[in-house]
């Protein structure tokens, strides 16, 4: 009986060791930033965009019913994913009063949508990821200008980036610095939402590390048709050489897109540097990067629809922005504006 017991004990021990050794290495591995970037998918971007740039949103003109539906979609996303507001509980709206839209007849009260992940080590240092939530509405016949690329693409990219960071938080790998996900209103009528934020910041602008602004990342500039694996970068070196170098380094390591600086030229006749929401941060000495795919034949037309979006390419661009935000939020030293 004694020997039988020892035999059974030996079998049991061997079985346990075999069971432990059968655990796959990936099951024991701590998740990395690349794992979180991989949660950003073309499929999820497409699902969001077909809703956000659908006809029901009526072109998202500032202050209209369609724009209110759009902000509700964003708010519900953040609530559903447990990403908190930096304002009072469950209030994700920074109100922009009607009176602020000076000279814009018919414009009603509007709102920026804000969501927030607090940093684990440097919570007072804020990284902003921004995009404008509005578009140009409908025409006199009721035709909808969907604005899938402009700027539905930037808007839903932020949602996917936020979800990736939130998963990192759940896994105990949250960012060292805080991240503000900022969806601004009134861009199409004069950059009003971002202007309002910089004049009424939720967090002091001197504590704002940088603004990564996304405005149109879902299409291909006809001039780049032969090499579509690109994104235009504007402004990365205007205020901070350090931010520019970080951006280049992250892209080379994780994304390998062509970073095209055509529109970063001081003599660019399009003056894109001055035409999206990052500019209101740059005016306040906050380093910025503007991510952009260039204009195309559907720009500000009814034909800017979700079926025209290059979702696989949009996935790559969104992952690059996530990786850049991750680096800015987690490196030891805060980047500085070194070119003032």
DRENMAR-383156 format. One line per field, with one value per residue: residue number from 1; residue in one letter; chain; x, z, y of N, C-alpha, C in turn. Coordinates in steps of 0.2 Angstrom, whole numbers, plus 5000, padded with zeros to 4 digits. Layout:
DRENMAR-383156
i	(NUM	...)
aa	(A	...)
ch	(A	...)
n_px	(X	...)
n_pz	(Z	...)
n_py	(Y	...)
ca_px	(X	...)
ca_pz	(Z	...)
ca_py	(Y	...)
c_px	(X	...)
c_pz	(Z	...)
c_py	(Y	...)
***
This chain:
DRENMAR-383156
i	(1	2	3	4	5	6	7	8	9	10	11	12	13	14	15	16	17	18	19	20	21	22	23	24	25	26	27	28	29	30	31	32	33	34	35	36	37	38	39	40	41	42	43	44	45	46	47	48	49	50	51	52	53	54	55	56	57	58	59	60	61	62	63	64	65	66	67	68	69	70	71	72	73	74	75	76	77	78	79	80	81	82	83	84	85	86	87	88	89	90	91	92	93	94	95	96	97	98	99	100	101	102	103	104	105	106	107	108	109	110	111	112	113	114	115	116	117	118	119	120	121	122	123	124	125	126	127	128	129	130	131	132	133	134	135	136	137	138	139	140	141	142	143	144	145	146	147	148	149	150	151	152	153	154	155	156	157	158	159	160	161	162	163	164	165	166	167	168	169	170	171	172	173	174	175	176	177	178	179	180	181	182	183	184	185	186	187	188	189	190	191	192	193	194	195	196	197	198	199	200	201	202	203	204	205	206	207	208	209	210	211	212	213	214	215	216	217	218	219	220	221	222	223	224	225	226	227	228	229	230	231	232	233	234	235	236	237	238	239	240	241	242	243	244	245	246	247	248	249	250	251	252	253	254	255	256	257	258	259	260	261	262	263	264	265	266	267	268	269	270	271	272	273	274	275	276	277	278	279	280	281	282	283	284	285	286	287	288	289	290	291	292	293	294	295	296	297	298	299	300	301	302	303	304	305	306	307	308	309	310	311	312	313	314	315	316	317	318	319	320	321	322	323	324	325	326	327	328	329	330	331	332	333	334	335	336	337	338	339	340)
aa	(X	X	X	X	X	X	X	X	X	X	X	X	X	X	X	X	X	X	X	X	X	X	X	X	X	X	X	X	X	X	X	X	X	X	X	X	X	X	X	X	X	X	X	X	X	X	X	X	X	X	X	X	X	X	X	X	X	X	X	X	X	X	X	X	X	X	X	X	X	X	X	X	X	X	X	X	X	X	X	X	X	X	X	X	X	X	X	X	X	X	X	X	X	X	X	X	X	X	X	X	X	X	X	X	X	X	X	X	X	X	X	X	X	X	X	X	X	X	X	X	X	X	X	X	X	X	X	X	X	X	X	X	X	X	X	X	X	X	X	X	X	X	X	X	X	X	X	X	X	X	X	X	X	X	X	X	X	X	X	X	X	X	X	X	X	X	X	X	X	X	X	X	X	X	X	X	X	X	X	X	X	X	X	X	X	X	X	X	X	X	X	X	X	X	X	X	X	X	X	X	X	X	X	X	X	X	X	X	X	X	X	X	X	X	X	X	X	X	X	X	X	X	X	X	X	X	X	X	X	X	X	X	X	X	X	X	X	X	X	X	X	X	X	X	X	X	X	X	X	X	X	X	X	X	X	X	X	X	X	X	X	X	X	X	X	X	X	X	X	X	X	X	X	X	X	X	X	X	X	X	X	X	X	X	X	X	X	X	X	X	X	X	X	X	X	X	X	X	X	X	X	X	X	X	X	X	X	X	X	X	X	X	X	X	X	X	X	X	X	X	X	X	X	X	X	X	X	X	X	X	X	X	X	X	X	X	X	X	X	X)
ch	(A	A	A	A	A	A	A	A	A	A	A	A	A	A	A	A	A	A	A	A	A	A	A	A	A	A	A	A	A	A	A	A	A	A	A	A	A	A	A	A	A	A	A	A	A	A	A	A	A	A	A	A	A	A	A	A	A	A	A	A	A	A	A	A	A	A	A	A	A	A	A	A	A	A	A	A	A	A	A	A	A	A	A	A	A	A	A	A	A	A	A	A	A	A	A	A	A	A	A	A	A	A	A	A	A	A	A	A	A	A	A	A	A	A	A	A	A	A	A	A	A	A	A	A	A	A	A	A	A	A	A	A	A	A	A	A	A	A	A	A	A	A	A	A	A	A	A	A	A	A	A	A	A	A	A	A	A	A	A	A	A	A	A	A	A	A	A	A	A	A	A	A	A	A	A	A	A	A	A	A	A	A	A	A	A	A	A	A	A	A	A	A	A	A	A	A	A	A	A	A	A	A	A	A	A	A	A	A	A	A	A	A	A	A	A	A	A	A	A	A	A	A	A	A	A	A	A	A	A	A	A	A	A	A	A	A	A	A	A	A	A	A	A	A	A	A	A	A	A	A	A	A	A	A	A	A	A	A	A	A	A	A	A	A	A	A	A	A	A	A	A	A	A	A	A	A	A	A	A	A	A	A	A	A	A	A	A	A	A	A	A	A	A	A	A	A	A	A	A	A	A	A	A	A	A	A	A	A	A	A	A	A	A	A	A	A	A	A	A	A	A	A	A	A	A	A	A	A	A	A	A	A	A	A	A	A	A	A	A	A)
n_px	(5004	5010	5019	5011	5004	5015	5018	5007	5007	5019	5014	5004	5012	5020	5010	5005	5016	5018	5006	5008	5019	5013	5007	5005	5019	5014	5003	5008	5015	5018	5008	5012	5015	5013	5004	4993	4991	4987	4974	4967	4958	4954	4942	4934	4936	4929	4916	4912	4913	4903	4892	4894	4896	4885	4869	4859	4865	4865	4875	4881	4882	4887	4879	4866	4853	4858	4872	4871	4867	4878	4887	4881	4883	4897	4899	4892	4900	4911	4906	4901	4913	4920	4928	4932	4925	4933	4927	4912	4905	4899	4897	4901	4902	4909	4902	4899	4894	4880	4883	4896	4899	4903	4895	4890	4876	4862	4868	4868	4869	4883	4895	4910	4917	4923	4935	4944	4959	4968	4985	4997	5009	5013	5001	4997	5003	4998	4993	4986	4974	4966	4952	4940	4923	4912	4904	4898	4885	4869	4862	4851	4841	4841	4851	4863	4879	4891	4904	4914	4928	4932	4927	4925	4934	4945	4939	4933	4945	4951	4942	4946	4959	4958	4951	4961	4971	4963	4962	4975	4975	4967	4974	4984	4994	4993	4995	5009	5008	4994	4980	4970	4956	4950	4936	4932	4920	4913	4924	4923	4917	4926	4936	4931	4928	4940	4947	4939	4941	4955	4955	4947	4953	4952	4962	4977	4985	4999	5002	5000	5007	5008	4998	4991	4984	4970	4965	4956	4961	4958	4958	4966	4978	4976	4989	4997	4994	5002	5010	5003	5006	5007	5007	5003	5012	5011	5018	5026	5039	5038	5037	5044	5058	5061	5049	5047	5058	5055	5043	5047	5056	5047	5039	5048	5051	5039	5029	5033	5028	5027	5032	5027	5031	5027	5017	5021	5029	5034	5031	5019	5006	4993	4992	4989	4993	4988	4974	4967	4963	4973	4981	4976	4981	4995	4997	4997	5009	5010	5017	5013	5007	5000	4990	4986	4978	4978	4969	4955	4945	4932	4931	4923	4911	4895	4899	4908	4909	4907	4910	4920	4932	4949	4951	4961	4973	4969	4969	4983	4988	4981	4986	4999	4998	4993	5004	5013	5007	5008	5022	5025	5017	5023	5037	5052	5056	5047	5042	5048	5044	5055	5058	5054)
n_pz	(5000	5004	4994	4983	4986	4985	4972	4965	4970	4964	4950	4950	4953	4942	4932	4936	4934	4920	4916	4920	4912	4900	4898	4887	4882	4878	4886	4898	4896	4899	4893	4879	4872	4859	4858	4863	4853	4843	4845	4839	4825	4808	4805	4817	4816	4804	4808	4818	4810	4800	4807	4813	4803	4796	4787	4797	4806	4799	4794	4804	4807	4816	4831	4827	4827	4821	4825	4839	4840	4836	4846	4857	4853	4855	4869	4874	4870	4878	4891	4890	4890	4901	4902	4910	4913	4913	4919	4929	4936	4923	4915	4900	4892	4887	4887	4874	4872	4863	4861	4859	4846	4837	4825	4817	4810	4816	4822	4836	4854	4857	4860	4866	4867	4880	4887	4898	4904	4918	4923	4929	4936	4933	4934	4932	4921	4904	4890	4875	4863	4849	4838	4826	4828	4821	4805	4789	4787	4779	4763	4754	4749	4757	4756	4762	4769	4773	4778	4780	4779	4783	4798	4801	4801	4809	4821	4825	4825	4837	4846	4845	4849	4862	4868	4867	4876	4887	4889	4892	4905	4912	4913	4921	4915	4913	4906	4911	4911	4910	4899	4888	4879	4866	4858	4847	4843	4830	4821	4807	4805	4809	4818	4831	4843	4847	4850	4860	4870	4872	4877	4888	4897	4903	4909	4915	4902	4902	4908	4898	4888	4874	4859	4849	4834	4824	4808	4795	4790	4782	4768	4752	4745	4728	4722	4729	4725	4719	4730	4743	4756	4767	4777	4779	4789	4799	4806	4817	4820	4823	4835	4844	4842	4849	4850	4836	4833	4841	4836	4823	4827	4833	4823	4814	4821	4824	4814	4801	4791	4777	4781	4776	4773	4765	4766	4777	4774	4776	4766	4760	4750	4753	4767	4777	4790	4798	4798	4805	4821	4829	4828	4837	4849	4846	4845	4858	4862	4864	4859	4844	4833	4817	4809	4793	4778	4766	4753	4743	4729	4735	4745	4756	4750	4745	4743	4751	4759	4770	4763	4754	4761	4765	4774	4780	4778	4786	4798	4800	4801	4812	4822	4822	4828	4840	4845	4845	4855	4866	4868	4871	4882	4891	4892	4901	4903	4901	4885	4878	4873	4863	4853	4854)
n_py	(4994	5006	5008	5009	5021	5030	5029	5033	5046	5051	5050	5060	5071	5072	5074	5086	5094	5093	5099	5112	5115	5115	5127	5140	5151	5164	5166	5169	5180	5198	5210	5221	5238	5236	5226	5232	5242	5234	5232	5241	5241	5239	5235	5238	5252	5255	5250	5260	5272	5270	5272	5285	5294	5292	5295	5298	5307	5318	5327	5334	5347	5362	5364	5359	5346	5334	5336	5335	5322	5316	5320	5313	5300	5299	5302	5291	5281	5283	5282	5268	5261	5264	5275	5290	5306	5322	5332	5335	5319	5309	5319	5323	5334	5350	5364	5376	5391	5399	5412	5413	5410	5421	5431	5421	5417	5409	5399	5388	5384	5374	5360	5354	5337	5328	5317	5307	5300	5297	5300	5288	5291	5304	5314	5327	5332	5334	5325	5329	5322	5326	5330	5336	5336	5340	5344	5350	5349	5349	5352	5365	5357	5346	5336	5326	5330	5319	5319	5309	5307	5319	5326	5313	5302	5306	5307	5294	5288	5293	5287	5273	5274	5278	5267	5258	5263	5262	5249	5246	5252	5244	5233	5236	5244	5257	5274	5285	5299	5310	5308	5317	5316	5324	5330	5342	5355	5365	5367	5368	5381	5390	5386	5386	5377	5372	5384	5389	5379	5382	5395	5392	5382	5365	5359	5367	5376	5377	5365	5356	5345	5341	5343	5331	5331	5326	5326	5321	5306	5295	5293	5294	5305	5310	5312	5304	5291	5281	5278	5274	5272	5281	5296	5313	5325	5339	5353	5347	5350	5364	5370	5361	5352	5341	5334	5332	5323	5312	5308	5304	5293	5284	5281	5274	5263	5257	5258	5262	5270	5282	5297	5312	5328	5338	5348	5355	5365	5382	5390	5384	5385	5381	5383	5374	5372	5382	5379	5369	5362	5361	5372	5382	5378	5378	5392	5395	5391	5377	5362	5353	5340	5338	5327	5321	5317	5324	5333	5328	5323	5322	5331	5341	5338	5330	5317	5312	5299	5285	5273	5276	5276	5271	5258	5249	5256	5267	5261	5259	5272	5276	5268	5272	5285	5282	5275	5285	5294	5286	5285	5298	5300	5291	5292	5296	5310	5325	5331	5346	5363	5369	5378	5391)
ca_px	(5000	5014	5022	5006	5003	5021	5017	5001	5010	5023	5011	5001	5017	5022	5005	5005	5022	5016	5001	5011	5024	5009	5005	5009	5022	5011	4999	5012	5018	5015	5006	5016	5012	5011	4998	4987	4990	4984	4967	4965	4957	4951	4935	4931	4935	4923	4909	4911	4912	4897	4887	4896	4896	4879	4864	4856	4869	4863	4881	4884	4883	4887	4873	4860	4851	4863	4878	4869	4867	4885	4890	4879	4887	4904	4898	4890	4905	4916	4903	4901	4920	4922	4933	4929	4925	4937	4922	4909	4903	4895	4896	4907	4901	4911	4898	4901	4888	4879	4886	4903	4900	4901	4894	4888	4869	4858	4872	4865	4874	4886	4899	4916	4916	4930	4936	4950	4963	4973	4991	4999	5014	5013	4994	4996	5005	4992	4994	4979	4973	4960	4949	4934	4917	4907	4905	4895	4877	4865	4861	4844	4837	4841	4856	4868	4886	4892	4910	4917	4935	4932	4933	4923	4940	4949	4934	4933	4952	4952	4939	4950	4965	4955	4949	4967	4974	4959	4963	4981	4974	4964	4979	4989	4999	4991	5000	5012	5005	4986	4978	4963	4953	4946	4932	4930	4915	4914	4930	4921	4915	4931	4940	4928	4928	4947	4948	4935	4945	4962	4953	4944	4955	4950	4968	4981	4989	5006	5003	4999	5013	5007	4992	4991	4977	4969	4960	4956	4966	4955	4959	4973	4979	4978	4996	5001	4991	5007	5014	4998	5008	5010	5003	5006	5013	5012	5019	5029	5045	5037	5039	5048	5062	5061	5043	5048	5062	5051	5038	5051	5059	5042	5037	5053	5051	5033	5024	5036	5024	5031	5030	5027	5031	5026	5013	5024	5033	5032	5028	5014	5000	4987	4992	4985	4996	4983	4967	4964	4962	4980	4983	4974	4986	5002	4997	4998	5015	5009	5019	5008	5007	4994	4990	4982	4979	4978	4962	4953	4939	4926	4932	4917	4905	4891	4902	4913	4905	4911	4912	4926	4938	4954	4951	4967	4977	4967	4971	4990	4989	4979	4991	5005	4996	4993	5011	5017	5005	5011	5029	5025	5014	5027	5044	5054	5056	5042	5045	5048	5044	5062	5059	5050)
ca_pz	(5000	5004	4987	4978	4987	4982	4965	4964	4971	4958	4944	4951	4953	4935	4929	4937	4930	4913	4915	4920	4906	4894	4897	4882	4884	4877	4891	4904	4894	4900	4887	4877	4869	4852	4859	4864	4846	4839	4847	4834	4819	4802	4806	4822	4813	4799	4811	4820	4805	4796	4811	4815	4796	4792	4786	4803	4809	4796	4792	4810	4807	4823	4835	4825	4829	4819	4829	4845	4840	4836	4853	4861	4852	4858	4876	4876	4869	4884	4897	4890	4891	4908	4902	4914	4911	4917	4922	4934	4934	4918	4910	4895	4887	4888	4884	4870	4871	4856	4860	4857	4839	4835	4818	4814	4811	4816	4826	4842	4859	4855	4865	4865	4870	4883	4891	4902	4908	4923	4923	4935	4939	4932	4932	4931	4914	4900	4883	4871	4857	4847	4831	4826	4828	4816	4798	4786	4788	4773	4758	4755	4747	4762	4755	4768	4768	4778	4781	4783	4780	4786	4801	4804	4802	4815	4827	4827	4827	4844	4850	4845	4853	4869	4870	4868	4882	4893	4890	4896	4912	4915	4913	4925	4911	4911	4905	4916	4910	4909	4892	4887	4872	4865	4852	4847	4839	4827	4817	4800	4804	4811	4824	4837	4848	4850	4852	4866	4875	4874	4881	4894	4897	4908	4913	4912	4896	4904	4910	4892	4885	4867	4855	4843	4831	4818	4804	4789	4789	4779	4761	4749	4740	4721	4721	4732	4723	4718	4736	4748	4763	4770	4781	4780	4795	4799	4813	4822	4822	4823	4842	4848	4839	4852	4848	4829	4833	4844	4831	4818	4830	4834	4816	4811	4825	4825	4809	4795	4786	4774	4784	4771	4776	4760	4769	4783	4772	4778	4760	4758	4748	4756	4774	4781	4797	4801	4796	4809	4828	4833	4828	4843	4854	4844	4846	4865	4863	4865	4854	4841	4827	4814	4805	4788	4772	4760	4750	4737	4725	4738	4750	4757	4745	4747	4741	4756	4762	4773	4758	4751	4766	4765	4782	4782	4779	4792	4804	4801	4803	4819	4826	4823	4832	4847	4847	4847	4861	4871	4869	4874	4889	4896	4892	4908	4904	4897	4880	4879	4867	4863	4847	4855)
ca_py	(5000	5012	5009	5011	5028	5034	5028	5038	5053	5052	5051	5066	5077	5073	5077	5093	5098	5093	5103	5118	5116	5115	5133	5143	5157	5170	5166	5171	5186	5204	5214	5227	5243	5233	5222	5237	5245	5229	5232	5246	5237	5242	5233	5243	5259	5255	5250	5267	5277	5270	5275	5292	5298	5290	5300	5300	5312	5325	5331	5336	5355	5364	5366	5356	5340	5329	5337	5333	5315	5314	5320	5308	5294	5299	5302	5284	5276	5283	5279	5261	5259	5266	5280	5295	5313	5326	5336	5331	5313	5307	5325	5324	5340	5356	5368	5381	5395	5402	5419	5412	5409	5428	5433	5415	5417	5403	5394	5387	5382	5368	5357	5349	5331	5327	5311	5307	5294	5300	5297	5284	5294	5312	5315	5334	5333	5332	5324	5330	5320	5330	5330	5340	5332	5343	5344	5355	5348	5347	5358	5367	5351	5341	5331	5326	5330	5315	5320	5303	5308	5326	5323	5307	5298	5308	5306	5287	5286	5294	5282	5267	5275	5279	5261	5254	5265	5260	5242	5246	5254	5238	5228	5239	5247	5264	5279	5289	5305	5309	5309	5320	5314	5331	5331	5349	5357	5372	5368	5370	5388	5394	5383	5389	5373	5372	5391	5389	5375	5385	5400	5390	5375	5361	5359	5373	5375	5376	5358	5352	5342	5342	5341	5327	5333	5321	5329	5318	5301	5290	5293	5294	5310	5307	5313	5299	5285	5276	5276	5276	5270	5288	5301	5320	5327	5346	5356	5343	5353	5371	5372	5356	5348	5335	5330	5329	5318	5307	5306	5300	5287	5280	5278	5270	5257	5253	5259	5262	5274	5287	5304	5317	5335	5343	5354	5358	5370	5388	5393	5380	5390	5379	5385	5369	5373	5387	5378	5364	5364	5361	5379	5386	5376	5381	5399	5396	5388	5370	5358	5350	5337	5338	5321	5323	5313	5328	5334	5324	5325	5322	5335	5345	5336	5324	5311	5310	5294	5279	5268	5278	5276	5265	5256	5246	5262	5271	5257	5260	5279	5277	5265	5277	5290	5279	5273	5292	5296	5281	5287	5305	5299	5286	5293	5299	5317	5328	5335	5353	5368	5371	5382	5397)
c_px	(5004	5017	5017	5004	5009	5020	5012	5003	5014	5020	5007	5006	5019	5017	5004	5010	5021	5011	5004	5015	5020	5006	5009	5013	5018	5006	5002	5015	5014	5013	5010	5012	5009	5005	4992	4986	4986	4976	4963	4964	4953	4943	4931	4930	4929	4916	4907	4909	4906	4891	4888	4895	4890	4874	4860	4859	4868	4869	4884	4886	4883	4881	4866	4859	4856	4870	4877	4869	4874	4889	4888	4882	4894	4903	4896	4895	4910	4913	4903	4908	4923	4928	4929	4929	4930	4933	4918	4906	4898	4893	4902	4907	4904	4907	4901	4895	4887	4882	4893	4904	4899	4901	4892	4880	4866	4862	4869	4871	4877	4890	4905	4914	4923	4930	4943	4953	4968	4979	4993	5004	5015	5006	4993	4999	5000	4994	4987	4979	4966	4958	4943	4928	4912	4909	4900	4888	4874	4864	4853	4839	4837	4846	4861	4875	4889	4899	4913	4924	4936	4926	4930	4929	4944	4945	4934	4940	4953	4948	4943	4956	4963	4954	4956	4971	4970	4960	4970	4980	4971	4969	4985	4995	4997	4997	5003	5009	4997	4985	4971	4961	4948	4943	4929	4924	4917	4920	4928	4919	4920	4935	4938	4929	4935	4949	4945	4939	4952	4960	4950	4946	4953	4956	4973	4985	4997	5008	5002	5005	5013	5000	4993	4984	4976	4963	4960	4962	4964	4955	4966	4973	4980	4985	5000	4998	4996	5011	5009	5000	5011	5005	5007	5007	5015	5013	5023	5035	5044	5039	5043	5051	5062	5055	5044	5052	5059	5047	5042	5054	5053	5039	5041	5052	5045	5028	5027	5032	5029	5028	5032	5026	5030	5022	5015	5029	5030	5029	5022	5008	4994	4986	4988	4987	4991	4976	4964	4965	4968	4983	4982	4979	4993	5002	4998	5004	5015	5012	5013	5011	5001	4995	4985	4983	4979	4970	4962	4947	4933	4926	4926	4911	4901	4894	4907	4910	4909	4913	4918	4933	4942	4955	4958	4973	4976	4969	4979	4991	4987	4983	4997	5004	4996	5000	5015	5014	5007	5018	5029	5022	5019	5034	5046	5053	5050	5045	5044	5047	5051	5063	5055	5053)
c_pz	(5000	4997	4982	4979	4984	4975	4962	4965	4966	4952	4944	4950	4946	4931	4930	4934	4923	4911	4915	4914	4900	4893	4892	4884	4883	4883	4898	4902	4896	4893	4885	4874	4862	4853	4860	4857	4842	4840	4842	4828	4814	4803	4811	4820	4808	4803	4814	4815	4801	4800	4811	4808	4792	4791	4792	4807	4805	4794	4798	4810	4814	4826	4832	4828	4828	4823	4836	4846	4840	4843	4858	4860	4855	4865	4878	4875	4876	4890	4896	4891	4897	4908	4905	4910	4915	4921	4928	4932	4928	4913	4906	4890	4890	4884	4880	4869	4865	4855	4858	4850	4835	4827	4814	4815	4811	4820	4833	4847	4856	4861	4862	4869	4873	4887	4893	4905	4912	4923	4929	4939	4939	4930	4930	4924	4909	4893	4880	4865	4854	4839	4832	4825	4823	4809	4795	4785	4781	4769	4758	4753	4752	4761	4760	4766	4774	4782	4784	4784	4784	4791	4805	4806	4808	4822	4829	4828	4834	4848	4851	4850	4861	4872	4871	4874	4888	4894	4894	4903	4915	4917	4918	4922	4909	4910	4911	4917	4909	4901	4892	4880	4871	4858	4851	4841	4835	4822	4810	4799	4807	4817	4831	4843	4851	4853	4859	4872	4877	4878	4888	4896	4903	4913	4910	4906	4897	4906	4904	4888	4877	4865	4849	4839	4824	4814	4797	4788	4786	4772	4758	4744	4733	4719	4724	4730	4722	4724	4742	4755	4766	4774	4781	4787	4795	4806	4818	4824	4823	4830	4846	4843	4842	4850	4841	4829	4836	4839	4825	4821	4831	4828	4813	4815	4824	4819	4802	4789	4783	4778	4780	4774	4771	4762	4775	4781	4773	4772	4757	4756	4751	4763	4778	4789	4801	4801	4800	4816	4832	4833	4834	4849	4852	4846	4854	4867	4866	4859	4851	4835	4824	4809	4800	4782	4765	4757	4744	4734	4729	4744	4751	4752	4748	4747	4746	4761	4765	4768	4754	4755	4765	4772	4784	4783	4785	4798	4805	4804	4810	4824	4827	4828	4839	4849	4849	4854	4867	4873	4873	4881	4894	4896	4899	4908	4899	4891	4881	4872	4867	4857	4848	4852)
c_py	(5006	5013	5012	5019	5032	5034	5033	5045	5055	5054	5058	5072	5078	5076	5084	5097	5098	5098	5110	5120	5117	5122	5137	5150	5163	5171	5169	5178	5193	5207	5220	5232	5241	5229	5227	5241	5240	5229	5237	5243	5241	5241	5237	5250	5260	5254	5257	5272	5276	5272	5283	5296	5295	5296	5302	5306	5319	5329	5334	5343	5357	5367	5363	5349	5335	5330	5334	5325	5312	5314	5315	5301	5294	5298	5294	5279	5277	5280	5271	5258	5261	5271	5287	5302	5317	5331	5332	5324	5312	5313	5326	5330	5347	5361	5374	5385	5398	5408	5419	5412	5416	5428	5427	5414	5410	5398	5394	5385	5375	5365	5353	5343	5330	5320	5310	5301	5297	5296	5293	5288	5302	5314	5322	5336	5330	5331	5324	5326	5322	5328	5334	5335	5334	5342	5350	5354	5346	5354	5360	5362	5345	5335	5332	5326	5326	5316	5314	5304	5314	5327	5316	5302	5299	5306	5299	5285	5287	5289	5275	5268	5275	5272	5257	5256	5263	5253	5241	5247	5248	5233	5230	5242	5254	5269	5283	5296	5304	5311	5312	5319	5320	5331	5338	5351	5364	5373	5371	5378	5392	5392	5385	5384	5373	5379	5391	5385	5379	5392	5399	5383	5372	5360	5364	5371	5374	5369	5354	5351	5344	5341	5337	5327	5329	5324	5326	5313	5295	5289	5294	5300	5307	5308	5308	5292	5280	5274	5278	5275	5276	5291	5308	5322	5335	5349	5353	5346	5361	5374	5367	5352	5341	5331	5328	5323	5311	5304	5301	5293	5282	5277	5273	5263	5253	5253	5259	5265	5279	5294	5309	5324	5340	5349	5357	5364	5377	5392	5389	5385	5388	5381	5381	5370	5377	5385	5372	5366	5364	5368	5383	5384	5378	5388	5400	5392	5380	5366	5354	5345	5336	5332	5322	5319	5317	5328	5329	5326	5325	5327	5340	5344	5331	5317	5308	5306	5289	5274	5270	5278	5270	5263	5253	5251	5266	5268	5259	5267	5279	5274	5269	5282	5288	5278	5280	5294	5292	5283	5293	5304	5295	5288	5297	5306	5320	5332	5342	5357	5371	5376	5389	5403)
***
